[in-house]
Amino acid sequence: MKLIDLSSPVDAESWEPDPIEHTIMTPAEGGEHMIAEMRRHFGLSLDIADLPGGEFLNNDTLTLTVHTGTHVDAPAHYGSTAAYGRPRTIDQMPLEWFHQPGVVLDLTSAGVGSVDADFIHAELRRVGHFLSPLDIVLLRTGAQEWGGTRRYFTDFTGLDGSAVHYLLDHGVKVIGTDAFSLDAPFPRIMDDFARTGDRDLLWPAHFAGREREYCQIERLANLDALPDSGFTVICFPVSIARAGAGWARAVAVLH
């Protein structure tokens, strides 16, 4: 058995549209903090010299969105209402969705924009994979190459509405991508809408989740290290009460 990390890190030194704030409390600062808290809450007196090396424990405080790093979008992310009822939040999603066989589809030839159902069907035929219910479909767009830069958020390939519905028709509940979004890049969506005035071109992959319940995994990594199929994906999201998404440490298990 071999494990492959499919997760991109939360890194405050990387460029993000919503910057990460990461404050580190050193072990020495942790000692001073702990002594102050002991006195404040319990009236206990302790000196920094009583601690081994004059240190206690470090701590990290982060301010970031749930869409930073590798994360799972829950149906509640797509809107407040849905055709199938009240959209579930990330803490309500069934765990079995996130521990299933996986297949990787190669979108690197498609260029910036989105691909349709015919492209997905042809790629599945190329790799010789027949979808089963709950298969986790991973999209390798090559966007990982631009990770940590502004280009990561503008140069990738997503899915259009027909492609998402094609996968959902086959029982898929989780679709993952190494890109920033399962939809086309924001600038491409805006250009297409300005040119056509067609509202159906506005984030069709996400808005498909208002019609049918499914989850996305965005900002994956190392998909080029995987075979086309024959592996298991484990991508349990962090259980954040009432949240529309949760961070995940996604891994592939090669047997």
C-alpha positions in Angstrom: 0.0 0.0 0.0 1.3 3.5 -0.9 -0.2 6.8 0.2 0.0 9.9 -2.0 -0.7 13.3 -0.6 -3.3 15.1 -2.7 -3.5 18.2 -0.6 -2.1 21.7 -1.1 -1.0 23.5 2.0 -2.5 26.5 3.8 0.5 28.9 3.3 0.3 32.5 4.4 3.4 33.2 2.2 1.5 32.3 -0.9 -0.6 34.8 -2.9 -4.3 34.5 -2.1 -7.3 36.6 -3.2 -8.3 36.5 0.4 -5.0 36.8 2.2 -4.2 34.5 5.1 -3.2 35.9 8.5 -1.0 33.6 10.4 0.2 34.6 13.9 2.7 32.3 15.6 3.1 32.3 19.4 6.6 30.9 20.2 7.1 28.5 23.1 8.7 31.3 25.0 5.7 33.6 24.4 3.5 30.6 25.3 5.2 30.4 28.6 4.4 34.0 29.4 0.9 33.6 28.2 0.3 30.5 30.2 1.6 32.1 33.4 -0.7 35.1 32.9 -3.7 32.8 32.2 -3.0 30.7 35.3 -2.9 33.8 37.4 -6.0 35.3 35.8 -8.2 32.2 35.9 -7.0 30.3 39.0 -5.0 32.8 41.0 -2.0 30.5 40.8 1.5 31.9 40.9 4.2 30.5 38.6 7.5 31.9 37.4 8.9 31.5 33.9 12.1 30.1 35.4 10.0 27.1 36.7 9.3 26.0 33.1 11.9 23.8 31.4 14.0 26.1 29.2 11.7 28.9 30.2 9.2 27.8 27.6 5.7 26.2 27.5 3.9 25.4 24.3 3.6 27.3 21.0 0.3 28.1 19.3 -0.9 29.3 15.9 -3.7 31.6 15.1 -5.0 31.8 11.6 -7.6 34.0 9.8 -8.6 32.5 6.5 -11.6 31.3 4.5 -12.7 27.7 4.3 -11.9 27.8 0.6 -8.1 28.2 1.3 -6.0 25.2 0.5 -7.5 21.9 -0.3 -11.2 21.9 0.8 -14.5 20.3 0.2 -17.5 22.4 -0.9 -20.8 21.4 0.6 -24.2 21.9 -1.1 -24.9 24.9 1.2 -22.0 26.7 -0.6 -24.1 26.8 -3.9 -27.1 28.6 -2.5 -29.6 28.8 0.3 -32.2 26.7 -1.4 -32.2 23.8 -3.8 -34.5 21.7 -5.9 -34.0 18.7 -3.5 -34.6 20.6 -0.3 -32.5 22.5 2.2 -28.8 22.2 1.1 -26.7 20.5 3.7 -23.7 22.0 5.4 -20.3 20.4 5.5 -20.8 18.8 9.0 -24.0 17.1 7.7 -22.4 15.3 4.7 -22.3 11.5 4.7 -18.7 10.3 5.4 -19.0 7.4 2.9 -18.9 9.9 0.0 -15.3 10.8 0.9 -13.8 7.3 1.0 -14.3 5.8 -2.5 -12.5 4.5 -5.6 -11.0 7.3 -7.7 -10.4 8.0 -11.3 -8.2 10.8 -12.8 -9.2 12.5 -16.0 -6.7 14.6 -18.0 -7.9 18.1 -18.9 -4.5 19.6 -19.7 -5.2 19.6 -23.5 -8.3 21.7 -23.1 -6.7 25.1 -22.4 -8.2 27.9 -20.3 -12.0 27.7 -20.0 -14.3 24.7 -19.5 -15.0 21.3 -21.0 -18.4 19.7 -21.7 -19.9 16.2 -21.3 -18.6 15.0 -24.6 -15.0 15.7 -23.5 -15.6 13.9 -20.2 -17.1 10.9 -21.9 -14.2 10.7 -24.4 -11.7 10.9 -21.6 -13.4 8.1 -19.6 -13.3 6.0 -22.8 -9.6 6.8 -23.3 -8.7 5.6 -19.8 -11.0 2.6 -20.0 -13.0 3.5 -16.9 -16.7 2.8 -16.4 -18.1 5.0 -13.7 -19.8 3.4 -10.7 -22.0 5.2 -8.2 -19.9 7.1 -5.6 -16.7 7.0 -7.7 -14.6 10.1 -6.9 -13.7 11.8 -10.2 -10.5 13.9 -10.1 -9.6 16.4 -12.8 -6.0 17.1 -13.6 -5.8 20.5 -15.2 -2.1 21.3 -14.6 -3.0 24.3 -12.5 -0.8 23.1 -9.7 2.2 24.4 -11.7 1.1 27.9 -10.9 0.3 27.3 -7.2 1.1 30.2 -4.9 0.9 32.8 -7.8 -1.8 34.9 -9.2 -1.8 32.8 -12.4 -3.2 29.9 -10.4 -6.5 31.7 -10.1 -6.8 32.6 -13.8 -5.3 29.8 -15.9 -7.1 26.5 -15.6 -9.9 24.4 -17.1 -13.2 23.8 -15.4 -16.4 22.0 -16.2 -19.6 23.3 -17.8 -23.0 22.3 -16.6 -23.4 19.4 -19.1 -20.1 17.9 -17.8 -21.2 18.1 -14.2 -24.7 16.6 -14.9 -23.0 13.8 -17.0 -21.0 12.7 -13.9 -24.0 13.1 -11.6 -26.1 10.9 -13.9 -23.6 8.1 -13.3 -23.9 8.4 -9.5 -20.9 10.5 -8.8 -21.2 12.6 -5.6 -17.7 14.1 -5.3 -15.8 15.8 -8.1 -12.3 17.1 -7.4 -9.9 19.4 -9.3 -6.3 20.6 -8.9 -7.5 24.1 -9.9 -8.9 27.0 -7.9 -12.5 26.3 -9.0 -14.5 23.6 -10.7 -15.9 26.3 -13.0 -14.0 28.2 -15.6 -11.8 31.0 -14.3 -13.7 34.1 -13.2 -12.3 36.3 -16.0 -13.4 33.8 -18.6 -16.9 33.6 -17.1 -17.2 37.4 -17.1 -15.9 37.7 -20.6 -18.4 35.1 -21.9 -21.3 36.7 -20.1 -20.4 40.2 -21.3 -20.3 38.9 -24.9 -23.5 36.8 -24.8 -25.6 38.0 -21.9 -26.4 34.3 -21.2 -26.9 33.8 -17.5 -26.5 30.1 -17.9 -22.8 30.8 -18.4 -22.4 32.1 -14.9 -20.8 29.4 -12.7 -22.7 26.5 -14.1 -20.7 23.8 -12.3 -21.4 25.3 -8.9 -25.0 26.2 -9.7 -25.7 22.6 -10.8 -25.5 21.9 -7.1 -28.8 23.8 -6.6 -30.5 21.2 -8.8 -28.7 18.1 -7.6 -26.8 17.4 -4.4 -23.0 16.8 -4.8 -19.7 18.0 -3.4 -16.6 19.5 -5.0 -13.0 19.1 -3.8 -11.0 22.1 -5.0 -7.2 22.9 -4.9 -6.0 19.3 -5.0 -2.3 18.5 -5.7 -0.1 15.8 -7.1 -2.7 14.3 -9.4 0.1 13.7 -11.9 1.5 11.1 -9.5 -1.7 8.9 -9.8 -2.6 6.2 -12.2 -5.8 6.7 -14.2 -7.7 4.4 -11.8 -7.2 1.6 -9.4 -6.8 3.7 -6.3 -8.9 4.9 -3.4 -9.5 8.5 -2.4 -9.8 9.5 1.2 -10.8 13.2 1.6 -12.8 13.6 4.8 -13.7 17.3 5.3 -13.2 19.0 8.7 -16.5 19.1 10.5 -17.3 22.8 10.9 -20.8 23.4 12.2 -23.1 25.2 9.8 -20.3 25.9 7.3 -20.5 25.7 3.5 -17.1 24.1 3.1 -14.3 22.4 5.2 -10.6 21.9 4.8 -9.5 18.4 3.9 -6.2 16.4 4.0 -6.9 14.4 0.8 -4.9 11.3 0.1 -4.9 8.5 -2.5 -4.3 4.9 -1.5 -2.6 2.8 -4.1 -3.0 -0.9 -3.6 
